């Protein structure tokens, strides 16, 4: 009961909820880096690890297209409507009959869909993997097919987790929801350490399933406190269930196109001139994802309720001020950190991935790919905010159309750049597509809604951020140039941390001396 009460504790304020989500996001990203370190220590960035990343592409695509689109697009608002609309709502804060029925109907339907799709994919998996990775040998192909078939089980747990996390978000029980991603990484780490010595790569696939189970299971204590228990129900004519699938297509397609971008780039990374191309692409992408995830997505999530409320109140002045402040907060953090990552990329990659299975050639390749990812970090961090601006405005069509255009351009540019720059060209294509997507979203806000985002005050603050970043970046470069990657590991670690701290102190010190960034 104590364990259940701890996870079921309600976050009383938006700030407290944001702190919980932010801290859990940092924990998850750190564990993600630990996961990548362990994987490269065991397998290296080779074709063997490519098999793992290839195998997980299909389960990830199933989840994004079938589950994530449904849950992100429509579950929370319709579930909230069930709670508000049912006059029999329990006074103790537990789910009412209307809400329970809706959740049970949705879980039952999604279970049927996912199991059906997984059976089809199980049968045709050899042909799918052969199409994705034609360069694999017959032995590698058979092993990758087995891995992907094992990982298909994870989609069921992720579906259950997605529904339960939506319930907890509505009830402001953010702790379990926030820790779920960290638990997923814990499962993979456990699989890599304890399963792979006995089962090889199949042990890693089992770790993915374990991680998905932990992702789901951590919600159970909090759900018990809300009085929810699953019951098998089928009613395809239920109004709430039909509303879910009526309003989901635009956001589901948008999410699907985002996944398709990475899916196509991942396939192209498999076909570069050297082994481990997909692994190198994913390892570098995970590094830049620390900034975009912890900063961009977290701040966008925290801003979304306020933006939606101001739209509901028809308070356009407050809406644009919130948008500008959120924009400034993200750029204030992301721009200097992305420059820091760009300058220290070789040292960071050496610290994270150097080991018996990773040589300096591979480290150089990861560093090069990360360099091109850094170019678009600011755009990838701001896109979640701009998408939520359109969602607050109840416009899902414009983001969808922009995503279609950007996806086509990404595929074309990826095909071209990968031939000249290899995996680094794919990272450059991803960054350029992000910048283009942000630009189009910015322009359409101006043309469609007349929202002028960049006024003189915001422009002055951005110029200040840029100038201070150049100064701190120049100082950081002086320190970074003296750090040799060929010295003892502990020396590289200490010198890199000191260089980053000095640069951060310079940046924050100048901003503080200028009395901070202000938007009036």
Beta strands, then each sheet from edge to edge (+ up, - down):
end
